[in-house]
């Protein structure tokens, strides 16, 4: 959920932050895979949502096996 001090991004800004297309972000919005804020007709995505996606999608590398 967006906090009081959370920065709100436009769809193109969110797409750039995630290295995605605007269409991909809009699809996620329709599927409710990413939270957003409606400001009249405008849609804004909290920066905390971008950080959540990056945090949850992180997959650490496997440790090397000893030879």
C-alpha positions as a LaTeX table, in Angstrom:
\begin{tabular}{lrrr}
\hline
Residue & $x$ (\AA) & $y$ (\AA) & $z$ (\AA) \\
\hline
Unk1 & 0.00 & 0.00 & 0.00 \\
Unk2 & 1.22 & 3.48 & $-0.79$ \\
Unk3 & 2.58 & 5.45 & 2.14 \\
Unk4 & 2.14 & 9.18 & 2.62 \\
Unk5 & 5.64 & 9.91 & 1.31 \\
Unk6 & 5.60 & 7.35 & $-1.51$ \\
Unk7 & 6.52 & 8.69 & $-4.94$ \\
Unk8 & 3.92 & 8.04 & $-7.65$ \\
Unk9 & 5.08 & 7.06 & $-11.13$ \\
Unk10 & 3.31 & 7.29 & $-14.46$ \\
Unk11 & 2.92 & 4.15 & $-16.57$ \\
Unk12 & 5.87 & 5.10 & $-18.84$ \\
Unk13 & 8.06 & 5.85 & $-15.80$ \\
Unk14 & 7.17 & 2.50 & $-14.21$ \\
Unk15 & 7.85 & 0.73 & $-17.51$ \\
Unk16 & 11.25 & 2.39 & $-17.75$ \\
Unk17 & 12.10 & 1.47 & $-14.15$ \\
Unk18 & 11.30 & $-2.21$ & $-14.82$ \\
Unk19 & 12.69 & $-2.21$ & $-18.38$ \\
Unk20 & 9.28 & $-3.22$ & $-19.73$ \\
Unk21 & 6.88 & $-1.86$ & $-22.29$ \\
Unk22 & 3.97 & 0.37 & $-21.33$ \\
Unk23 & 1.63 & $-2.32$ & $-22.67$ \\
Unk24 & 3.16 & $-4.84$ & $-20.27$ \\
Unk25 & 2.60 & $-2.52$ & $-17.30$ \\
Unk26 & $-0.98$ & $-1.86$ & $-18.40$ \\
Unk27 & $-1.59$ & $-5.62$ & $-18.69$ \\
Unk28 & $-0.29$ & $-6.07$ & $-15.13$ \\
Unk29 & $-2.64$ & $-3.30$ & $-14.00$ \\
Unk30 & $-5.63$ & $-5.02$ & $-15.62$ \\
Unk31 & $-4.62$ & $-8.36$ & $-14.08$ \\
Unk32 & $-4.13$ & $-6.62$ & $-10.70$ \\
Unk33 & $-0.58$ & $-7.95$ & $-10.46$ \\
Unk34 & 0.63 & $-4.47$ & $-9.50$ \\
Unk35 & $-1.01$ & $-1.95$ & $-7.19$ \\
Unk36 & $-1.97$ & 1.49 & $-8.43$ \\
Unk37 & $-3.68$ & 4.73 & $-7.46$ \\
Unk38 & $-6.45$ & 6.36 & $-9.48$ \\
Unk39 & $-6.32$ & 10.15 & $-9.65$ \\
Unk40 & $-9.45$ & 10.86 & $-11.66$ \\
Unk41 & $-8.67$ & 9.38 & $-15.07$ \\
Unk42 & $-4.97$ & 9.17 & $-14.32$ \\
Unk43 & $-3.26$ & 6.01 & $-13.09$ \\
Unk44 & $-0.20$ & 6.27 & $-10.88$ \\
Unk45 & 1.98 & 3.45 & $-9.59$ \\
Unk46 & 3.63 & 3.81 & $-6.18$ \\
Unk47 & 7.39 & 3.41 & $-6.16$ \\
Unk48 & 6.94 & 0.90 & $-3.34$ \\
Unk49 & 5.16 & $-1.41$ & $-5.82$ \\
Unk50 & 8.15 & $-1.27$ & $-8.20$ \\
Unk51 & 10.45 & $-2.09$ & $-5.27$ \\
Unk52 & 8.15 & $-4.96$ & $-4.21$ \\
Unk53 & 8.23 & $-6.50$ & $-7.68$ \\
Unk54 & 12.01 & $-6.29$ & $-7.80$ \\
Unk55 & 12.34 & $-7.73$ & $-4.27$ \\
Unk56 & 9.92 & $-10.63$ & $-4.86$ \\
Unk57 & 11.31 & $-11.45$ & $-8.29$ \\
Unk58 & 14.91 & $-11.65$ & $-7.13$ \\
Unk59 & 16.39 & $-15.13$ & $-7.53$ \\
Unk60 & 19.84 & $-15.53$ & $-5.92$ \\
Unk61 & 22.54 & $-17.44$ & $-7.75$ \\
Unk62 & 23.48 & $-20.94$ & $-6.71$ \\
Unk63 & 26.74 & $-21.43$ & $-4.85$ \\
Unk64 & 29.48 & $-23.12$ & $-6.83$ \\
Unk65 & 30.07 & $-26.77$ & $-6.13$ \\
Unk66 & 33.55 & $-27.76$ & $-4.93$ \\
Unk67 & 35.51 & $-29.70$ & $-7.52$ \\
\hline
\end{tabular}
